[in-house]
């Protein structure tokens, strides 16, 4: 009747245009979600990485670094 919300009743090249727009929209949404997941995965640091950064920045001394590294590695 009036397109029924899908736009396929217009016929001809318009139906392909509407299908193409929907396809690009779905691809865009999937790409956006995958990109967000990838960014959040890269941001998550492990305890060892954080400990190494703190030691490199001089926030902790060598004794504290070694003690915490042993704890994180499960040697205690």
N, CA, C and O atoms as a Tripos MOL2 file, in Angstrom:
@<TRIPOS>MOLECULE
protein
  304   303    76     0     0
PROTEIN
NO_CHARGES

@<TRIPOS>ATOM
      1 N           0.8080   -1.1770    0.0000 N.3       1 UNK1
      2 CA          0.0000    0.0000    0.0000 C.3       1 UNK1
      3 C           0.8640    1.2580    0.0000 C.2       1 UNK1
      4 O           1.1450    1.8230   -1.0570 O.2       1 UNK1
      5 N           1.2790    1.6890    1.1710 N.am      2 UNK2
      6 CA          2.1170    2.8820    1.2840 C.3       2 UNK2
      7 C           3.5490    2.5110    1.6250 C.2       2 UNK2
      8 O           4.2070    3.2310    2.3740 O.2       2 UNK2
      9 N           4.0300    1.4350    1.1070 N.am      3 UNK3
     10 CA          5.4020    1.0170    1.3450 C.3       3 UNK3
     11 C           5.5340    0.0270    2.4820 C.2       3 UNK3
     12 O           6.5460   -0.6690    2.5650 O.2       3 UNK3
     13 N           4.5700   -0.0600    3.3440 N.am      4 UNK4
     14 CA          4.5660   -1.0190    4.4590 C.3       4 UNK4
     15 C           5.8320   -0.9200    5.2960 C.2       4 UNK4
     16 O           6.1950   -1.8840    5.9690 O.2       4 UNK4
     17 N           6.5100    0.2160    5.2720 N.am      5 UNK5
     18 CA          7.6900    0.4090    6.0890 C.3       5 UNK5
     19 C           8.9670   -0.1480    5.5020 C.2       5 UNK5
     20 O          10.0320    0.0200    6.0970 O.2       5 UNK5
     21 N           8.9010   -0.8100    4.3480 N.am      6 UNK6
     22 CA         10.0920   -1.4110    3.7790 C.3       6 UNK6
     23 C          10.5580   -0.7270    2.5020 C.2       6 UNK6
     24 O          11.7400   -0.8210    2.1730 O.2       6 UNK6
     25 N           9.7060   -0.0590    1.7850 N.am      7 UNK7
     26 CA         10.0950    0.6670    0.5960 C.3       7 UNK7
     27 C          10.2420   -0.1900   -0.6440 C.2       7 UNK7
     28 O          10.6400    0.3210   -1.6910 O.2       7 UNK7
     29 N           9.9330   -1.4790   -0.5630 N.am      8 UNK8
     30 CA         10.0930   -2.3500   -1.7180 C.3       8 UNK8
     31 C           8.9550   -2.1950   -2.7290 C.2       8 UNK8
     32 O           9.0980   -2.6200   -3.8750 O.2       8 UNK8
     33 N           7.8480   -1.6050   -2.3370 N.am      9 UNK9
     34 CA          6.7180   -1.4780   -3.2490 C.3       9 UNK9
     35 C           6.9200   -0.3500   -4.2470 C.2       9 UNK9
     36 O           6.1440   -0.2170   -5.1940 O.2       9 UNK9
     37 N           7.9690    0.4760   -4.0460 N.am     10 UNK10
     38 CA          8.2260    1.5530   -4.9890 C.3      10 UNK10
     39 C           8.6880    0.9950   -6.3300 C.2      10 UNK10
     40 O           8.4180    1.5850   -7.3760 O.2      10 UNK10
     41 N           9.3710   -0.1160   -6.3030 N.am     11 UNK11
     42 CA          9.8050   -0.7760   -7.5240 C.3      11 UNK11
     43 C          10.9930   -0.0920   -8.1730 C.2      11 UNK11
     44 O          11.3850    1.0140   -7.8030 O.2      11 UNK11
     45 N          11.5390   -0.7710   -9.1300 N.am     12 UNK12
     46 CA         12.6340   -0.2180   -9.9020 C.3      12 UNK12
     47 C          13.8920    0.0080   -9.0840 C.2      12 UNK12
     48 O          14.1530   -0.7060   -8.1160 O.2      12 UNK12
     49 N          14.6680    1.0070   -9.4800 N.am     13 UNK13
     50 CA         15.9490    1.2490   -8.8070 C.3      13 UNK13
     51 C          15.7920    1.7580   -7.3770 C.2      13 UNK13
     52 O          16.7350    1.6710   -6.5900 O.2      13 UNK13
     53 N          14.6210    2.2880   -7.0260 N.am     14 UNK14
     54 CA         14.4310    2.8060   -5.6690 C.3      14 UNK14
     55 C          14.5050    1.6930   -4.6280 C.2      14 UNK14
     56 O          15.0010    1.9120   -3.5220 O.2      14 UNK14
     57 N          14.0210    0.5160   -4.9690 N.am     15 UNK15
     58 CA         14.0840   -0.5830   -4.0020 C.3      15 UNK15
     59 C          15.5440   -0.9510   -3.7200 C.2      15 UNK15
     60 O          15.8960   -1.2550   -2.5800 O.2      15 UNK15
     61 N          16.3890   -0.9250   -4.7450 N.am     16 UNK16
     62 CA         17.8080   -1.2160   -4.5300 C.3      16 UNK16
     63 C          18.4830   -0.1200   -3.7150 C.2      16 UNK16
     64 O          19.3770   -0.3940   -2.9150 O.2      16 UNK16
     65 N          18.0560    1.1070   -3.9190 N.am     17 UNK17
     66 CA         18.5980    2.2140   -3.1360 C.3      17 UNK17
     67 C          18.2780    2.0330   -1.6560 C.2      17 UNK17
     68 O          19.1500    2.1940   -0.8030 O.2      17 UNK17
     69 N          17.0290    1.6990   -1.3550 N.am     18 UNK18
     70 CA         16.6360    1.5010    0.0420 C.3      18 UNK18
     71 C          17.3460    0.2990    0.6580 C.2      18 UNK18
     72 O          17.7580    0.3450    1.8170 O.2      18 UNK18
     73 N          17.4880   -0.7620   -0.1070 N.am     19 UNK19
     74 CA         18.2200   -1.9230    0.4130 C.3      19 UNK19
     75 C          19.6820   -1.5560    0.6740 C.2      19 UNK19
     76 O          20.2600   -1.9730    1.6770 O.2      19 UNK19
     77 N          20.2730   -0.7810   -0.2240 N.am     20 UNK20
     78 CA         21.6580   -0.3640   -0.0570 C.3      20 UNK20
     79 C          21.8480    0.5130    1.1710 C.2      20 UNK20
     80 O          22.8300    0.3650    1.9000 O.2      20 UNK20
     81 N          20.9140    1.4240    1.4010 N.am     21 UNK21
     82 CA         20.9950    2.2930    2.5850 C.3      21 UNK21
     83 C          20.8990    1.4640    3.8520 C.2      21 UNK21
     84 O          21.6510    1.6870    4.8010 O.2      21 UNK21
     85 N          19.9870    0.5150    3.8760 N.am     22 UNK22
     86 CA         19.8580   -0.3540    5.0620 C.3      22 UNK22
     87 C          21.1270   -1.1800    5.2660 C.2      22 UNK22
     88 O          21.6040   -1.3390    6.3900 O.2      22 UNK22
     89 N          21.6600   -1.6970    4.1750 N.am     23 UNK23
     90 CA         22.8790   -2.4980    4.2650 C.3      23 UNK23
     91 C          24.0300   -1.6700    4.8270 C.2      23 UNK23
     92 O          24.7500   -2.1350    5.7100 O.2      23 UNK23
     93 N          24.2100   -0.4570    4.3280 N.am     24 UNK24
     94 CA         25.2730    0.4110    4.8330 C.3      24 UNK24
     95 C          25.0590    0.7770    6.2940 C.2      24 UNK24
     96 O          26.0170    0.8800    7.0590 O.2      24 UNK24
     97 N          23.8100    0.9720    6.6810 N.am     25 UNK25
     98 CA         23.5040    1.2900    8.0770 C.3      25 UNK25
     99 C          23.8790    0.1190    8.9820 C.2      25 UNK25
    100 O          24.4970    0.3140   10.0280 O.2      25 UNK25
    101 N          23.5080   -1.0900    8.5820 N.am     26 UNK26
    102 CA         23.8230   -2.2720    9.3920 C.3      26 UNK26
    103 C          25.3330   -2.4730    9.4780 C.2      26 UNK26
    104 O          25.8530   -2.7780   10.5510 O.2      26 UNK26
    105 N          26.0340   -2.3090    8.3760 N.am     27 UNK27
    106 CA         27.4920   -2.4340    8.3780 C.3      27 UNK27
    107 C          28.1070   -1.3770    9.3030 C.2      27 UNK27
    108 O          29.0520   -1.6650   10.0370 O.2      27 UNK27
    109 N          27.5700   -0.1620    9.2630 N.am     28 UNK28
    110 CA         28.0670    0.9070   10.1310 C.3      28 UNK28
    111 C          27.8820    0.5950   11.6010 C.2      28 UNK28
    112 O          28.7750    0.8440   12.4110 O.2      28 UNK28
    113 N          26.7280    0.0510   11.9500 N.am     29 UNK29
    114 CA         26.4580   -0.2950   13.3500 C.3      29 UNK29
    115 C          27.3990   -1.4100   13.8120 C.2      29 UNK29
    116 O          27.9500   -1.3430   14.9110 O.2      29 UNK29
    117 N          27.5810   -2.4180   12.9860 N.am     30 UNK30
    118 CA         28.4780   -3.5200   13.3470 C.3      30 UNK30
    119 C          29.9130   -3.0110   13.4910 C.2      30 UNK30
    120 O          30.6160   -3.3930   14.4270 O.2      30 UNK30
    121 N          30.3480   -2.1530   12.5710 N.am     31 UNK31
    122 CA         31.6990   -1.5930   12.6400 C.3      31 UNK31
    123 C          31.8700   -0.7700   13.9080 C.2      31 UNK31
    124 O          32.9010   -0.8710   14.5730 O.2      31 UNK31
    125 N          30.8720    0.0480   14.2550 N.am     32 UNK32
    126 CA         30.9420    0.8850   15.4530 C.3      32 UNK32
    127 C          31.0560    0.0330   16.7140 C.2      32 UNK32
    128 O          31.8730    0.3250   17.5860 O.2      32 UNK32
    129 N          30.2540   -1.0040   16.8140 N.am     33 UNK33
    130 CA         30.2950   -1.8780   17.9970 C.3      33 UNK33
    131 C          31.6510   -2.5910   18.0810 C.2      33 UNK33
    132 O          32.2390   -2.6790   19.1590 O.2      33 UNK33
    133 N          32.1410   -3.0950   16.9520 N.am     34 UNK34
    134 CA         33.4370   -3.7790   16.9560 C.3      34 UNK34
    135 C          34.5570   -2.8220   17.3420 C.2      34 UNK34
    136 O          35.4750   -3.2070   18.0660 O.2      34 UNK34
    137 N          34.4950   -1.5950   16.8740 N.am     35 UNK35
    138 CA         35.5100   -0.5970   17.2040 C.3      35 UNK35
    139 C          35.4910   -0.2630   18.6940 C.2      35 UNK35
    140 O          36.5450   -0.1240   19.3140 O.2      35 UNK35
    141 N          34.3080   -0.1340   19.2610 N.am     36 UNK36
    142 CA         34.1950    0.1640   20.6910 C.3      36 UNK36
    143 C          34.7440   -0.9910   21.5330 C.2      36 UNK36
    144 O          35.4260   -0.7610   22.5320 O.2      36 UNK36
    145 N          34.4530   -2.2100   21.1390 N.am     37 UNK37
    146 CA         34.9640   -3.3720   21.8640 C.3      37 UNK37
    147 C          36.4850   -3.4120   21.7810 C.2      37 UNK37
    148 O          37.1580   -3.6880   22.7740 O.2      37 UNK37
    149 N          37.0220   -3.1390   20.6000 N.am     38 UNK38
    150 CA         38.4680   -3.1590   20.4070 C.3      38 UNK38
    151 C          39.1540   -2.0900   21.2500 C.2      38 UNK38
    152 O          40.1980   -2.3510   21.8490 O.2      38 UNK38
    153 N          38.5830   -0.8960   21.3030 N.am     39 UNK39
    154 CA         39.1760    0.1870   22.0990 C.3      39 UNK39
    155 C          39.1420   -0.1400   23.5810 C.2      39 UNK39
    156 O          40.1120    0.1260   24.2920 O.2      39 UNK39
    157 N          38.0460   -0.7130   24.0620 N.am     40 UNK40
    158 CA         37.9580   -1.0630   25.4760 C.3      40 UNK40
    159 C          38.9070   -2.2000   25.8150 C.2      40 UNK40
    160 O          39.4470   -2.2370   26.9200 O.2      40 UNK40
    161 N          39.1200   -3.1160   24.9050 N.am     41 UNK41
    162 CA         40.0370   -4.2240   25.1560 C.3      41 UNK41
    163 C          41.4710   -3.7190   25.2630 C.2      41 UNK41
    164 O          42.2350   -4.1880   26.1080 O.2      41 UNK41
    165 N          41.8380   -2.7690   24.4140 N.am     42 UNK42
    166 CA         43.2020   -2.2370   24.4460 C.3      42 UNK42
    167 C          43.4540   -1.3990   25.6920 C.2      42 UNK42
    168 O          44.5920   -1.3180   26.1550 O.2      42 UNK42
    169 N          42.4280   -0.7820   26.2380 N.am     43 UNK43
    170 CA         42.6010    0.0840   27.3990 C.3      43 UNK43
    171 C          42.8130   -0.7040   28.6880 C.2      43 UNK43
    172 O          43.3970   -0.1890   29.6410 O.2      43 UNK43
    173 N          42.3510   -1.9260   28.7200 N.am     44 UNK44
    174 CA         42.4570   -2.6900   29.9540 C.3      44 UNK44
    175 C          43.8940   -3.1460   30.1730 C.2      44 UNK44
    176 O          44.4380   -3.9170   29.3830 O.2      44 UNK44
    177 N          44.4920   -2.6700   31.2370 N.am     45 UNK45
    178 CA         45.8610   -3.0340   31.5840 C.3      45 UNK45
    179 C          45.8380   -4.1180   32.6400 C.2      45 UNK45
    180 O          44.9700   -4.1440   33.5130 O.2      45 UNK45
    181 N          46.7920   -4.9980   32.5470 N.am     46 UNK46
    182 CA         46.9190   -6.0020   33.5860 C.3      46 UNK46
    183 C          47.6570   -5.3850   34.7760 C.2      46 UNK46
    184 O          48.2300   -4.3010   34.6710 O.2      46 UNK46
    185 N          47.6340   -6.0670   35.8680 N.am     47 UNK47
    186 CA         48.3070   -5.5700   37.0640 C.3      47 UNK47
    187 C          49.7990   -5.4100   36.8660 C.2      47 UNK47
    188 O          50.4040   -4.4690   37.3810 O.2      47 UNK47
    189 N          50.3930   -6.3270   36.1210 N.am     48 UNK48
    190 CA         51.8370   -6.2520   35.8570 C.3      48 UNK48
    191 C          52.1610   -5.0090   35.0340 C.2      48 UNK48
    192 O          53.1500   -4.3290   35.3060 O.2      48 UNK48
    193 N          51.3360   -4.7030   34.0270 N.am     49 UNK49
    194 CA         51.5790   -3.5210   33.1960 C.3      49 UNK49
    195 C          51.4810   -2.2370   34.0210 C.2      49 UNK49
    196 O          52.2950   -1.3260   33.8670 O.2      49 UNK49
    197 N          50.4950   -2.1780   34.8810 N.am     50 UNK50
    198 CA         50.3440   -0.9990   35.7370 C.3      50 UNK50
    199 C          51.5250   -0.8810   36.6880 C.2      50 UNK50
    200 O          52.0500    0.2110   36.9080 O.2      50 UNK50
    201 N          51.9430   -2.0200   37.2540 N.am     51 UNK51
    202 CA         53.0840   -2.0240   38.1590 C.3      51 UNK51
    203 C          54.3510   -1.5710   37.4350 C.2      51 UNK51
    204 O          55.1330   -0.7920   37.9820 O.2      51 UNK51
    205 N          54.5560   -2.0510   36.2150 N.am     52 UNK52
    206 CA         55.7210   -1.6270   35.4320 C.3      52 UNK52
    207 C          55.6850   -0.1300   35.1400 C.2      52 UNK52
    208 O          56.7190    0.5350   35.1960 O.2      52 UNK52
    209 N          54.5220    0.3990   34.8340 N.am     53 UNK53
    210 CA         54.3990    1.8290   34.5640 C.3      53 UNK53
    211 C          54.6950    2.6540   35.8150 C.2      53 UNK53
    212 O          55.3820    3.6730   35.7460 O.2      53 UNK53
    213 N          54.1800    2.2130   36.9400 N.am     54 UNK54
    214 CA         54.4330    2.9450   38.1900 C.3      54 UNK54
    215 C          55.9100    2.9240   38.5520 C.2      54 UNK54
    216 O          56.4480    3.9210   39.0340 O.2      54 UNK54
    217 N          56.5670    1.7930   38.3210 N.am     55 UNK55
    218 CA         58.0030    1.6920   38.6050 C.3      55 UNK55
    219 C          58.8040    2.5760   37.6340 C.2      55 UNK55
    220 O          59.7470    3.2540   38.0410 O.2      55 UNK55
    221 N          58.4260    2.5600   36.3640 N.am     56 UNK56
    222 CA         59.1280    3.3790   35.3760 C.3      56 UNK56
    223 C          58.9370    4.8680   35.6390 C.2      56 UNK56
    224 O          59.8340    5.6620   35.3550 O.2      56 UNK56
    225 N          57.7930    5.2570   36.1740 N.am     57 UNK57
    226 CA         57.5300    6.6680   36.4790 C.3      57 UNK57
    227 C          58.1410    7.1060   37.8020 C.2      57 UNK57
    228 O          58.1150    8.2900   38.1390 O.2      57 UNK57
    229 N          58.6890    6.1580   38.5510 N.am     58 UNK58
    230 CA         59.3150    6.4930   39.8190 C.3      58 UNK58
    231 C          58.3350    6.6250   40.9750 C.2      58 UNK58
    232 O          58.6700    7.2100   42.0050 O.2      58 UNK58
    233 N          57.1480    6.0990   40.8220 N.am     59 UNK59
    234 CA         56.1450    6.1940   41.8800 C.3      59 UNK59
    235 C          56.3860    5.1800   42.9940 C.2      59 UNK59
    236 O          55.9520    5.3820   44.1280 O.2      59 UNK59
    237 N          57.0740    4.0990   42.6710 N.am     60 UNK60
    238 CA         57.4160    3.0960   43.6840 C.3      60 UNK60
    239 C          58.9060    2.7720   43.5520 C.2      60 UNK60
    240 O          59.5010    2.9350   42.4870 O.2      60 UNK60
    241 N          59.4930    2.3090   44.6580 N.am     61 UNK61
    242 CA         60.9110    1.9660   44.6170 C.3      61 UNK61
    243 C          61.0850    0.4960   44.2100 C.2      61 UNK61
    244 O          60.1080   -0.2250   44.0100 O.2      61 UNK61
    245 N          62.3420    0.0710   44.0940 N.am     62 UNK62
    246 CA         62.6390   -1.2580   43.5810 C.3      62 UNK62
    247 C          62.1510   -2.3650   44.5120 C.2      62 UNK62
    248 O          61.6480   -3.3890   44.0500 O.2      62 UNK62
    249 N          62.2990   -2.1600   45.8270 N.am     63 UNK63
    250 CA         61.8590   -3.1880   46.7710 C.3      63 UNK63
    251 C          60.3450   -3.4080   46.6930 C.2      63 UNK63
    252 O          59.8650   -4.5420   46.6860 O.2      63 UNK63
    253 N          59.6180   -2.3110   46.6360 N.am     64 UNK64
    254 CA         58.1540   -2.4210   46.5420 C.3      64 UNK64
    255 C          57.7530   -3.0550   45.2100 C.2      64 UNK64
    256 O          56.8170   -3.8530   45.1510 O.2      64 UNK64
    257 N          58.4710   -2.6930   44.1390 N.am     65 UNK65
    258 CA         58.2030   -3.2710   42.8240 C.3      65 UNK65
    259 C          58.3770   -4.7860   42.8390 C.2      65 UNK65
    260 O          57.5160   -5.5270   42.3640 O.2      65 UNK65
    261 N          59.5050   -5.2350   43.3920 N.am     66 UNK66
    262 CA         59.7780   -6.6770   43.4350 C.3      66 UNK66
    263 C          58.7560   -7.4130   44.2910 C.2      66 UNK66
    264 O          58.2800   -8.4870   43.9220 O.2      66 UNK66
    265 N          58.4210   -6.8230   45.4460 N.am     67 UNK67
    266 CA         57.4530   -7.4620   46.3380 C.3      67 UNK67
    267 C          56.0870   -7.5900   45.6720 C.2      67 UNK67
    268 O          55.4620   -8.6480   45.7460 O.2      67 UNK67
    269 N          55.6250   -6.5440   45.0340 N.am     68 UNK68
    270 CA         54.3060   -6.5820   44.3880 C.3      68 UNK68
    271 C          54.3170   -7.4800   43.1490 C.2      68 UNK68
    272 O          53.3140   -8.1260   42.8460 O.2      68 UNK68
    273 N          55.4390   -7.5250   42.4330 N.am     69 UNK69
    274 CA         55.5330   -8.3920   41.2630 C.3      69 UNK69
    275 C          55.4320   -9.8460   41.6800 C.2      69 UNK69
    276 O          54.7840  -10.6420   41.0010 O.2      69 UNK69
    277 N          56.0740  -10.2070   42.8010 N.am     70 UNK70
    278 CA         55.9720  -11.5840   43.2940 C.3      70 UNK70
    279 C          54.5440  -11.9220   43.6840 C.2      70 UNK70
    280 O          54.0700  -13.0300   43.4350 O.2      70 UNK70
    281 N          53.8600  -10.9630   44.2970 N.am     71 UNK71
    282 CA         52.4630  -11.1910   44.6890 C.3      71 UNK71
    283 C          51.6110  -11.3920   43.4460 C.2      71 UNK71
    284 O          50.7890  -12.3070   43.4010 O.2      71 UNK71
    285 N          51.7950  -10.5540   42.4420 N.am     72 UNK72
    286 CA         50.9890  -10.6700   41.2180 C.3      72 UNK72
    287 C          51.2990  -11.9380   40.4350 C.2      72 UNK72
    288 O          50.4160  -12.4950   39.7840 O.2      72 UNK72
    289 N          52.5400  -12.3970   40.4920 N.am     73 UNK73
    290 CA         52.9030  -13.6220   39.7970 C.3      73 UNK73
    291 C          52.5130  -14.8660   40.5710 C.2      73 UNK73
    292 O          52.6320  -15.9770   40.0560 O.2      73 UNK73
    293 N          52.0520  -14.6970   41.7950 N.am     74 UNK74
    294 CA         51.6030  -15.8140   42.5990 C.3      74 UNK74
    295 C          52.7090  -16.6260   43.2330 C.2      74 UNK74
    296 O          52.5290  -17.8160   43.4890 O.2      74 UNK74
    297 N          53.8580  -16.0060   43.4930 N.am     75 UNK75
    298 CA         54.9850  -16.7190   44.0870 C.3      75 UNK75
    299 C          54.9490  -16.6970   45.5930 C.2      75 UNK75
    300 O          55.8140  -17.2870   46.2410 O.2      75 UNK75
    301 N          53.9710  -16.0300   46.1630 N.am     76 UNK76
    302 CA         53.8790  -15.9990   47.6200 C.3      76 UNK76
    303 C          52.7180  -16.8080   48.0860 C.2      76 UNK76
    304 O          52.4750  -16.9030   49.2900 O.2      76 UNK76
@<TRIPOS>BOND
     1     1     2 1
     2     2     3 1
     3     3     4 2
     4     3     5 am
     5     5     6 1
     6     6     7 1
     7     7     8 2
     8     7     9 am
     9     9    10 1
    10    10    11 1
    11    11    12 2
    12    11    13 am
    13    13    14 1
    14    14    15 1
    15    15    16 2
    16    15    17 am
    17    17    18 1
    18    18    19 1
    19    19    20 2
    20    19    21 am
    21    21    22 1
    22    22    23 1
    23    23    24 2
    24    23    25 am
    25    25    26 1
    26    26    27 1
    27    27    28 2
    28    27    29 am
    29    29    30 1
    30    30    31 1
    31    31    32 2
    32    31    33 am
    33    33    34 1
    34    34    35 1
    35    35    36 2
    36    35    37 am
    37    37    38 1
    38    38    39 1
    39    39    40 2
    40    39    41 am
    41    41    42 1
    42    42    43 1
    43    43    44 2
    44    43    45 am
    45    45    46 1
    46    46    47 1
    47    47    48 2
    48    47    49 am
    49    49    50 1
    50    50    51 1
    51    51    52 2
    52    51    53 am
    53    53    54 1
    54    54    55 1
    55    55    56 2
    56    55    57 am
    57    57    58 1
    58    58    59 1
    59    59    60 2
    60    59    61 am
    61    61    62 1
    62    62    63 1
    63    63    64 2
    64    63    65 am
    65    65    66 1
    66    66    67 1
    67    67    68 2
    68    67    69 am
    69    69    70 1
    70    70    71 1
    71    71    72 2
    72    71    73 am
    73    73    74 1
    74    74    75 1
    75    75    76 2
    76    75    77 am
    77    77    78 1
    78    78    79 1
    79    79    80 2
    80    79    81 am
    81    81    82 1
    82    82    83 1
    83    83    84 2
    84    83    85 am
    85    85    86 1
    86    86    87 1
    87    87    88 2
    88    87    89 am
    89    89    90 1
    90    90    91 1
    91    91    92 2
    92    91    93 am
    93    93    94 1
    94    94    95 1
    95    95    96 2
    96    95    97 am
    97    97    98 1
    98    98    99 1
    99    99   100 2
   100    99   101 am
   101   101   102 1
   102   102   103 1
   103   103   104 2
   104   103   105 am
   105   105   106 1
   106   106   107 1
   107   107   108 2
   108   107   109 am
   109   109   110 1
   110   110   111 1
   111   111   112 2
   112   111   113 am
   113   113   114 1
   114   114   115 1
   115   115   116 2
   116   115   117 am
   117   117   118 1
   118   118   119 1
   119   119   120 2
   120   119   121 am
   121   121   122 1
   122   122   123 1
   123   123   124 2
   124   123   125 am
   125   125   126 1
   126   126   127 1
   127   127   128 2
   128   127   129 am
   129   129   130 1
   130   130   131 1
   131   131   132 2
   132   131   133 am
   133   133   134 1
   134   134   135 1
   135   135   136 2
   136   135   137 am
   137   137   138 1
   138   138   139 1
   139   139   140 2
   140   139   141 am
   141   141   142 1
   142   142   143 1
   143   143   144 2
   144   143   145 am
   145   145   146 1
   146   146   147 1
   147   147   148 2
   148   147   149 am
   149   149   150 1
   150   150   151 1
   151   151   152 2
   152   151   153 am
   153   153   154 1
   154   154   155 1
   155   155   156 2
   156   155   157 am
   157   157   158 1
   158   158   159 1
   159   159   160 2
   160   159   161 am
   161   161   162 1
   162   162   163 1
   163   163   164 2
   164   163   165 am
   165   165   166 1
   166   166   167 1
   167   167   168 2
   168   167   169 am
   169   169   170 1
   170   170   171 1
   171   171   172 2
   172   171   173 am
   173   173   174 1
   174   174   175 1
   175   175   176 2
   176   175   177 am
   177   177   178 1
   178   178   179 1
   179   179   180 2
   180   179   181 am
   181   181   182 1
   182   182   183 1
   183   183   184 2
   184   183   185 am
   185   185   186 1
   186   186   187 1
   187   187   188 2
   188   187   189 am
   189   189   190 1
   190   190   191 1
   191   191   192 2
   192   191   193 am
   193   193   194 1
   194   194   195 1
   195   195   196 2
   196   195   197 am
   197   197   198 1
   198   198   199 1
   199   199   200 2
   200   199   201 am
   201   201   202 1
   202   202   203 1
   203   203   204 2
   204   203   205 am
   205   205   206 1
   206   206   207 1
   207   207   208 2
   208   207   209 am
   209   209   210 1
   210   210   211 1
   211   211   212 2
   212   211   213 am
   213   213   214 1
   214   214   215 1
   215   215   216 2
   216   215   217 am
   217   217   218 1
   218   218   219 1
   219   219   220 2
   220   219   221 am
   221   221   222 1
   222   222   223 1
   223   223   224 2
   224   223   225 am
   225   225   226 1
   226   226   227 1
   227   227   228 2
   228   227   229 am
   229   229   230 1
   230   230   231 1
   231   231   232 2
   232   231   233 am
   233   233   234 1
   234   234   235 1
   235   235   236 2
   236   235   237 am
   237   237   238 1
   238   238   239 1
   239   239   240 2
   240   239   241 am
   241   241   242 1
   242   242   243 1
   243   243   244 2
   244   243   245 am
   245   245   246 1
   246   246   247 1
   247   247   248 2
   248   247   249 am
   249   249   250 1
   250   250   251 1
   251   251   252 2
   252   251   253 am
   253   253   254 1
   254   254   255 1
   255   255   256 2
   256   255   257 am
   257   257   258 1
   258   258   259 1
   259   259   260 2
   260   259   261 am
   261   261   262 1
   262   262   263 1
   263   263   264 2
   264   263   265 am
   265   265   266 1
   266   266   267 1
   267   267   268 2
   268   267   269 am
   269   269   270 1
   270   270   271 1
   271   271   272 2
   272   271   273 am
   273   273   274 1
   274   274   275 1
   275   275   276 2
   276   275   277 am
   277   277   278 1
   278   278   279 1
   279   279   280 2
   280   279   281 am
   281   281   282 1
   282   282   283 1
   283   283   284 2
   284   283   285 am
   285   285   286 1
   286   286   287 1
   287   287   288 2
   288   287   289 am
   289   289   290 1
   290   290   291 1
   291   291   292 2
   292   291   293 am
   293   293   294 1
   294   294   295 1
   295   295   296 2
   296   295   297 am
   297   297   298 1
   298   298   299 1
   299   299   300 2
   300   299   301 am
   301   301   302 1
   302   302   303 1
   303   303   304 2
@<TRIPOS>SUBSTRUCTURE
     1 UNK1         2 RESIDUE 1 A UNK
     2 UNK2         6 RESIDUE 1 A UNK
     3 UNK3        10 RESIDUE 1 A UNK
     4 UNK4        14 RESIDUE 1 A UNK
     5 UNK5        18 RESIDUE 1 A UNK
     6 UNK6        22 RESIDUE 1 A UNK
     7 UNK7        26 RESIDUE 1 A UNK
     8 UNK8        30 RESIDUE 1 A UNK
     9 UNK9        34 RESIDUE 1 A UNK
    10 UNK10       38 RESIDUE 1 A UNK
    11 UNK11       42 RESIDUE 1 A UNK
    12 UNK12       46 RESIDUE 1 A UNK
    13 UNK13       50 RESIDUE 1 A UNK
    14 UNK14       54 RESIDUE 1 A UNK
    15 UNK15       58 RESIDUE 1 A UNK
    16 UNK16       62 RESIDUE 1 A UNK
    17 UNK17       66 RESIDUE 1 A UNK
    18 UNK18       70 RESIDUE 1 A UNK
    19 UNK19       74 RESIDUE 1 A UNK
    20 UNK20       78 RESIDUE 1 A UNK
    21 UNK21       82 RESIDUE 1 A UNK
    22 UNK22       86 RESIDUE 1 A UNK
    23 UNK23       90 RESIDUE 1 A UNK
    24 UNK24       94 RESIDUE 1 A UNK
    25 UNK25       98 RESIDUE 1 A UNK
    26 UNK26      102 RESIDUE 1 A UNK
    27 UNK27      106 RESIDUE 1 A UNK
    28 UNK28      110 RESIDUE 1 A UNK
    29 UNK29      114 RESIDUE 1 A UNK
    30 UNK30      118 RESIDUE 1 A UNK
    31 UNK31      122 RESIDUE 1 A UNK
    32 UNK32      126 RESIDUE 1 A UNK
    33 UNK33      130 RESIDUE 1 A UNK
    34 UNK34      134 RESIDUE 1 A UNK
    35 UNK35      138 RESIDUE 1 A UNK
    36 UNK36      142 RESIDUE 1 A UNK
    37 UNK37      146 RESIDUE 1 A UNK
    38 UNK38      150 RESIDUE 1 A UNK
    39 UNK39      154 RESIDUE 1 A UNK
    40 UNK40      158 RESIDUE 1 A UNK
    41 UNK41      162 RESIDUE 1 A UNK
    42 UNK42      166 RESIDUE 1 A UNK
    43 UNK43      170 RESIDUE 1 A UNK
    44 UNK44      174 RESIDUE 1 A UNK
    45 UNK45      178 RESIDUE 1 A UNK
    46 UNK46      182 RESIDUE 1 A UNK
    47 UNK47      186 RESIDUE 1 A UNK
    48 UNK48      190 RESIDUE 1 A UNK
    49 UNK49      194 RESIDUE 1 A UNK
    50 UNK50      198 RESIDUE 1 A UNK
    51 UNK51      202 RESIDUE 1 A UNK
    52 UNK52      206 RESIDUE 1 A UNK
    53 UNK53      210 RESIDUE 1 A UNK
    54 UNK54      214 RESIDUE 1 A UNK
    55 UNK55      218 RESIDUE 1 A UNK
    56 UNK56      222 RESIDUE 1 A UNK
    57 UNK57      226 RESIDUE 1 A UNK
    58 UNK58      230 RESIDUE 1 A UNK
    59 UNK59      234 RESIDUE 1 A UNK
    60 UNK60      238 RESIDUE 1 A UNK
    61 UNK61      242 RESIDUE 1 A UNK
    62 UNK62      246 RESIDUE 1 A UNK
    63 UNK63      250 RESIDUE 1 A UNK
    64 UNK64      254 RESIDUE 1 A UNK
    65 UNK65      258 RESIDUE 1 A UNK
    66 UNK66      262 RESIDUE 1 A UNK
    67 UNK67      266 RESIDUE 1 A UNK
    68 UNK68      270 RESIDUE 1 A UNK
    69 UNK69      274 RESIDUE 1 A UNK
    70 UNK70      278 RESIDUE 1 A UNK
    71 UNK71      282 RESIDUE 1 A UNK
    72 UNK72      286 RESIDUE 1 A UNK
    73 UNK73      290 RESIDUE 1 A UNK
    74 UNK74      294 RESIDUE 1 A UNK
    75 UNK75      298 RESIDUE 1 A UNK
    76 UNK76      302 RESIDUE 1 A UNK
